[in-house]
Amino acid sequence: MDKIGIIFGGKSTEHEVSRVSARSVAEAINKDKHEPVLIGITKQGEWKKFSGPLSEMADGSWEKDAEPFSPGQLKDLDLIFPVLHGKYGEDGTIQGLFEMLHVPYAGCGVLASSLAMDKAASKLIFQSCGLPTPDFQLILREELSDHLEEAADRCEKTLVYPMFVKPANTGSSVGISKVRDRDELRQGILEAARFDRRIVVENGVDALEVETGVIGNDRPECAAVGSIQAARDFYDYTAKYTEDSGTVIQVPAQLDEELSSQVRETAVKAYQALDCAGCARVDFLLDKKTGELFINELNTLPGFTSLSMFPMIWKEQGVGFTELIDRIIDYGYERFQDSGIKPEGFLNK
């Protein structure tokens, strides 16, 4: 039986979401094939092994009964399944650690993780591949002390209100704001700068948010398409993780067959453009007026909570949660074998 290390928590602003996602993965993983080993990282960066009730993962009380754990002990596991949302978890940093330790792991590699996490870098890749994404401006935090007004001028000359202001390297809509005038633009830029030194300002689209999922390595497959109609101004953190937010999620999305096919084909192209592996969720904006489709972002570590779109769209495609996890694990082994790195004692999977 394989020992699968499920890593959760972490130092990012998405620590709490990570714990809930990891609990779902631990509950759903096929216990006949895999032995889950729960490894938590505290907000202070301490690594601990947890073997208590899964409910304690979600509420944060897991730390009191956990044992010290060294990252070097990851080599004792057969494969790592990281469920670390946000910085240090899905931006390529921890994937680099796995690579250095020569340990198989599920999900995207260093390059794809870092590119997808940085909204500016991924948008430049999409544009270079001819894939549609909203126009944007990149602002650096260092500009703000003396050149905030010049940065705002640059945005107003090339973009139109309303605009979205985003930290380049956060997930779960942390630090994102919708701005409608100069004052809100300034405040949005300063708010985003709290979370990252790189700030993306992009054209706002009056859109239906549409999402699909992709799994696989060199021959990726696409899930069904889902749609999100947020009760709030946009699909922010509260809407994503609060059950009574009023957000309406439809799976499958009420789109015609041609448009659904376009979403799925574009998602696979975006996945391949960033050299993704294992799994990713691709988020789109469907302009309500023009019908134009834009890639919003690609998430290499989609949410696995009960409110998350990723498990829903794969269930609609006929792939249950346990099978989905199984397949993502298998893709991790496949990618490791393809890398040509096989440490002594590694068993072919």
N, C-alpha and C positions, 0 to 999 in steps of 0.2 A: 504493500500500500504506500502510495506516494505521500511524503510530508510536504504539504503546501503552506508556505508562510504567508499569512494574510496580514499585511502591514497597514496600520490605521493611525489616525490622529495627526501628528505633525505640528510644525511651528507656524503654519499658515493661518490666514483669517478664516479658512474653511475647515478648521479642526473638528468642530462639532458635526458638520455634515459628513465628514469622513468617517467618524465613529458610527453614525447611523447606517451609512452605505456598507461599511465593513461587517456590521452585524447581519445585514441582509445576506451578504455573500456567505458568511459563516453558517447561517441557517440553511441556505439553499444548496451549498456544495454537496456533491455526491459522496456521502460518507462510506459507501461500499468501495469506492476507488481511491478516495483521498482522505488523509488525516489532516485536518486544519490545525495549524499552529499559529496562535494569535500573538502578534507582536505589535505593541503600541509604542508610539513616540509621543511624549508629553509636549505641552506647549513650550517648555523650556529646553526641549531637545533631548531629553533622557529616553533611552531605549529600555523597554521592559517587556517581559513575557507574561501573558495573561492566560489563566486557565479557569477562570471563574464563570459565573452565569453570564450569558450573552447580553442580558438586559443591562448589566453594569457597563457594557461598552457604550451604549447609547446615552445613558444618563451621566457618564463621566466618573462614576465611582469605581471604575475598574482599577485605577491606579493604586488604591489602598491595599489590594491583595496581590499585586503584580510583583514579579521577581526581576532582579537586574538582568539585562541581556546585552551582549556585546554584538555589534554589527558583524564582527568576524564569524560569529556563530551561524550566520546565514549560509555558510558553506556546508553546514550539516543538513540543510534542507534540499529537497529535490527541485523545487521551483518556488519562486516568490510571486505572489499575486498582490501587487501594490494597490491599495485603496486610499491613496493619499491625495486628496484634492488640493489644488492650488500650488503655491510656491514650495519648492523643495520636494514635491511629490509627483507632479506631472509636468515639470519644466525641464526634465532631462538630468537634474542633479542626482537624484537617487538612482536613476537608471544607469548613470555613470558608475556609481558604486557597485551595482550588480555586475556591470561589465568588468570592472577591476577585479572583483571576486570570482569571476568566471562562473556565475550562478545563473541558470535559466530563469527567465521571468516573463510574466504575462504582459501583454500590451505593447505599446510603441517604444521604439528605441530612443536613444539620446537626441538624435537630430530631429526626428518628427515631433518628439515631446517639446523640445525647446522652440521649434518653429511655430507649432500650433499654440503654445502658451503665449507667445508674443504676438498680439493682434496686428501690430504694424508689419512685422516680418512676414506673417502668414498672408496678409492682404497683398503685399508686394509679390509674393510667389503666385498667388491666385491671379493677379493682374498680368503677370508675365506669361501665364499659361492661357490667357484669354478667358478666365473664369470670372463671372460678374460678381463684384463686391462694391459696396458704397464708396464713393470718393471720400478721401480723408486727408487730414494734416497730422503730422507728428510734431509734438512739442516736448522739449526736454525740461526737466525740473530746473536746471541751472539757468534757464531763460527767465524764470519767473521773478526773480528778485529785482532785475533791472529792465526786463523787456516783456513784461506781461502784456502791455498794450500792443506792442508790435506783433506778438503771437496771436492776440485776438484779431488784429487787423488782417493777418494772413488767413485766418479761418474765414472771416467775413468776405474776403475778396474771392475765395475759391469755393466756399460752401454756402448753403442756404439754411436758414432757420426753418423748423427746429433742428438742432444738432444733438448728437449724443457725444458725451465726453466720457472717456473710459481710461482707467489705468491699463497700460499695455499688457501687464502680466498678472491679472487676477482672474478668478472664475466666480461662478454663482452670482454674477452681477454686482459684486462688491465694488463700491466706489464709483458706480456708473450714475450719471445724471442726464436728464433730458433738459436742454436749455432752449429758451425762446427769444432771448434778447442779449444785449451786450453784458448787462450786469450778471445775468444767470450764467453766461459763458465764463466770465471771470471766476465766479464762485465754483462752477463745475470743474474748471481747470485746477484750481487750488485744492478742491476736494480730492480729485483724482491723484494729485501730486502727493497726497498723504500716503498713498499705497504703492507708488512706483515712480521712478525717475523718468520714465517714458510715458507720455500721455497721447492718446489717440482721440482726435476730434473728427467725427464723420457726419456726413449728411444724414439727417433723420429721414426715415421712410415711414409713411402711414401704412403700416403693413399688418398682415396676418403672419404670425410667426409659425414656421413650418419646420419640422425636424424629422430626420431619419437616422438610422444607424448603419454602420458598416462593420463587418468582421472579416478576418482572413489576413493572409500575407500577400503573396504574389497574385492570388486569384480571389480578390475580395468579393463578398456577397453583400447585398443591401436588404435592409428590413422594409417593413411597411412604412408609410408616411403618416405622421401625426401632426396635429395643429394645436396651437395655443392661442386662446383669446383672453388676455389678461384683463381683469377688472380695473387694475390700476393703470397708470400711464404707460407702463411697459412691464415686461416680465422680470421684475426685480427679485431681490433675495426673499422678501416676504412672500411674494406670489409663488416662488418655487418651492418653499419649504413650510408653508402654513396651509393646513387643510381647509380652513374656512376663508381663504383669501378671495373667493369668488371667481377664481380663474377657471375657464372652461377648456378642458383638454378633450380633443376628439381623436380617437384611434379606431379606424383609419380616418384621415382627414377627408373632408368633403370636397375633394378636388376631382376634376375629370381625369380620365385615364392618361391622356397625353401629358398633362401637367405633372401628374404623379411620376410618370416615366422620366420627365425632364429633371425632377427633383432627385430621383434615385441615380440617374446617369451622372448628373453634376456632382452628387455626393461622392461617387466612386472616383471621379476624376480629381476632386479635391483631396481625397484620401491618398491617392497615388502621387499627386503633386508634392505632398509633404513627406512621402515615403513612410506612410503609416503601416503599422502591423498590429495584429491582434484584434483591436477594436477601437472604434471612435464614434462619436455622435456628431453629425453635421447639421448646423442650424442655419435656416434660411429666413429671408424676409420676402414676402410676396406682396408687392405694392398693390393696395386695394384699388387704386385709380387706373394704373397703366397695365397691371397684370405682369409687370417685370419681376423676375426672380433674382435675388441677390444672396450670395453666401454671407452670412453674418459672422460665423466663426466655426472652427472645428475643435471639438473637445476630445482629447485623447484619453481622458479618464472620466467617462460619463457617470452621472449619479446612479446609484443602485438602491435608492430608498424606495419605500412604497409609493411615493409620489413622483418618482422619476420616470421620464419618458422612455429611456432606453429599454428597460425590461418590457414595457408595455408594447412597443412597436415590434419587438422580436416575438412576443407572445402572439400578436396579430399575424405575424408571418409563419406561425406554427412552431416556433422554437421557445420552449418553456425556460424558466429561469435556471433550473439545474442544468439542463442541456446547454444553455448559453454559456454558463460558467465552464462547463466541461470543454466546450469547443475553444474558448479563449485560452484555457490552460494548454490544450493540444497545440494551438498556434504558437504558444510560447516555446514549447519543446521543439516544434518544427523550425522556428526562427533560430533557436540556439544551435540546432544541428546544421543549419545552412551557414551559420557564421564560421564553421570550421574549428570552433573552440570547444574541445571536449576534454575536460580535466580528468585525471586518473580516477577510475572507479565510476565514471558516469555511465549509467545504463541507458541504452537506446530506448526511446519511448515510442 
